[in-house]
Amino acid sequence: MTFTLPAPVDAPPGDHVAPPAGPGPHTPDPIAFAGRAAARLRHTDATLYDLLNREAARQNNTLMMVAASSVADPSVLACGGSTLGNLTAEGYPGARYHAGCGVADEIERLAIERARTAFGARDAIVQPHSGSSANLAVLTALLSPGDTLLGLDLDCGGHLTHGSPASVSGRYYNAKGYRLTSEGLLDYDQIRELALAHRPKLIVCGASAYPRSIDFARFREIADEANAYLLADISHIAGLVAAGLHPSPVDHAHITTTSTYKQLYGPRGGLILLGRDARRAGPERGTLAATMRRAVFPFTQGTPDLASVAAKARALHYVAGPEFAELARRLADGAQAIAGRLVQRGMRLVTGGTDTHMVLIDLRGTGLTGDIAEEALESCGIIVNRNRVPGDMTPVRTTSGLRLGSNTLAARGMDRTAAAVCADLVADVLDALRAGAGVLPEAARVAARARVVELCARHPLPGYLS
Ligand code: DSN
């Protein structure tokens, strides 16, 4: 099957047929049916219902401190479970390959407009199923198999899609990696040297485990000098960027990507954003923005998940509003408080602290490994993830570090003081684990669990219980 180039998103609307009727007496409420659906599920599939219930309880009764996670407002999840999930619609607004997409077109245009507003972007593509899908679309659009890309090594905090041999990004392309200084910081001189030596077609900046600010302007200087495209993956810091608490890459990078479920408190999904380079010529035909649209559909994805697009629209509306600025401030303050308290408690942190939501504990020299520490914390209801730290020689499933984040704590309304209490809890468990030579004494586990339950009760997940 061949496809014609989808029309640009900003093409004049009108090439779709309006839906025959608006809401009427036989129109199901797009969201309220969820309550009836829950009852239906309970009666027809009690096994699954119970599992979903257990997961809801687990989330409310544990301290989620995984830096890559957050908690979406229930209205975001409801959009994701709306009737839009029934719609099949390839293509873009005004240029679909199926009938019946008039309302979906309006919703996708709304999501695009909200993404542009939230990030000050000239263009946005809201269909990627995830941050990884967004990155792979960019890679496949800009590189041919065998072309060179330069990204942060996975064991220095890079992402699988930035050139890891475990992913398409490192298997199909000639991936070169840059590393960190001995203090765990990006080394822009080294990145420049590697860029000039290897002449990559694409440089990727952004990270999954890097707690400090990234100088996107410096990356663009290097990319321009090496005649490379620059991709900024801001999946971890998108909320801080939107709130102005971290410099934005949108007008520095040729293309910016992000997942939507971390700091945007949205559904699982991804975005592609374009700034000042949106209208420049792409590598083949049309603008860079048009190239990216084709890269998502039809090159790497088929039908979009339009319910997820609606959920992104909902989350992005919140991101652009005043409450989000407070939330972002709280999550940045919370991470500072966690880092400060952990240092006071004698823990070594990668880079000594944080500029973001993320804190990386270096467990080397403590006698503990990341996997043992992660498991002990989970047994107390504190959810973190084991993570390699720069220079880590342990296997990926063992690791010498822990990665913590403040996104969900902030959403639960926790201020600096409450975040420091969470850090104390982590430190108490790790101290007890060390004292027990890698086995957490039961009394310590019970005491920590009780404090977690009490904290969670005081700071319930927002909007889920009432
Ligand atoms: N990129 C993975 C992480 O940072 O944990 C999942 O989002």
Residues whose N, C-alpha, C, O or C-beta is under 5 A from the ligand:
A	BS01	DSN	A68 S208
